[in-house]
């Protein structure tokens, strides 16, 4: 058993020594490629979401849960909204962000105004067209959902608008009756508001500056021949604005949020508050290409209560998940795959599998997003953990090249192994040849040579070789025995004759 174990260990040693150079070269190349390609992503990624209670914040928590399964920690960064997300993404403060369509157009006028306010840059204002594109290093991981422009108003405010429209010029007393202090509504339901000019004179909250809604509403008001002076504007956070609207402190609030937003669902079910349906919605989509018309189906918010009581046509932009080119490709892949599970179901405004998509993205779609949305994931992703699947996906070209390189190099391993095994036997032929050469001399000391042959035979008996090379060992021992027989057959030389010969 000890001899067998010795043979096994010697065989392993010879195999490692023979294949070692090739294995070392392969490992060195793999380590160098791993260091150069950096296939494993950082363990932490920053995602810009939105205000608390918004759809952005809710989706951000779902992305954090999805990526946590693969060992990635998503740090959620609350912001004022889409415009703030885009600014942070451009500045490199976050890695991924929810950005509503059209936000880039809204951000450019602000940047131009800021630069124009600086006297040092005023002279170079005409050259601003040649400035580098701030979005050139941004990529889209796909469009995720519709984000409508919600304009919720109180019906008592609509009654005041209807009364003012019906009253003759200069007869203020003909206006419709005002709501009571308790917020009670007139018995007759007032005509709905269907256009932005009807908001003149009302208290309207247009969301926080970072959401991009104030800038958007400025453009819409200008398109309708209005200005901020025509409306009593406030810029409260969404939750505070909703509470103020329900308390009667505001007449209308403007929100941009997905239908999954708790605040939107709260207002849809609130008594005395209805969403505005713009009668010129199709005209807006022609003037503002990032807008689309979507339909909020009747009863979708509450079938039993029939809320809303009729189909509502809304203006909506598509919100995309944007990232930076510097973000690790593996992280982009994880976010794109998570988007498939989070946004692929049917919603209030879209059918199943309508999102995520690459059709409505305003920016170039990253290869990872395109593969996750339009392609088929590699089969190994279904069977391997994320880290192993990611290494294969990022290094498959290197691994394939190594295989092509090592195939011819591996041919030298068997000859090296054979040489090492046979060398353990052949090294003793030099000593045997020396004994034979001395035995041919006339004054050869036969007893000494026989002792050397016996010692050489004992050494050969202890040599361990694999069975495939045992013939070499037996050939050595046969040659030792043949040399011994020749010495025994030769006539011994006495000491006197040896001295005389000397």
Buried (B, 14 or more C-beta within 10 A) or exposed (E): EEEEEEBEEBBEEBBEEBBEEBBEBBEEBBEEBBEEBEBBBEEEBBBBBBBBBBBBBBBBEBBBEBBEEBEBEBEBBBBBBBBBBBBBBBEEBBBBBBBBBBBBBBBEEBBEEEBEEEEEEEEEEEEEEEEEEBBEBBBBBBBBBBBBBBBBBBBBBBBBBBBBEEBEEEEEEEBBEEBEEEEEBBEEEBEBBEEBEBBBBBBBBBBBBBBBBBBBBBBBBEBBEBEBEBBBBBBBBBBBBBBBBBEBBBBBBBBBBBBBBBBBBBBBEBEBBBBBBBEBBEEBBEEBEBBBBBBBEBBBBEEEEEBBEEEBBBBBBBBBBBBBEEBBBBBBBBBBBBBBEBBBEEBBBBEEEBBBBBEBBBBBBBBBBBBBBEEEBEEEBEEBEBBEBBBBBBBEEBBEEBEEBBEEEBEEBEEBBBEBBBEBBEEBEEBBEEBBEBBEEEEBBBEEBBEBBEEBBEEBEEBBBEEEBEEBBEEBBEBBEEBBEEBEEEEEBEEEEEEEEE
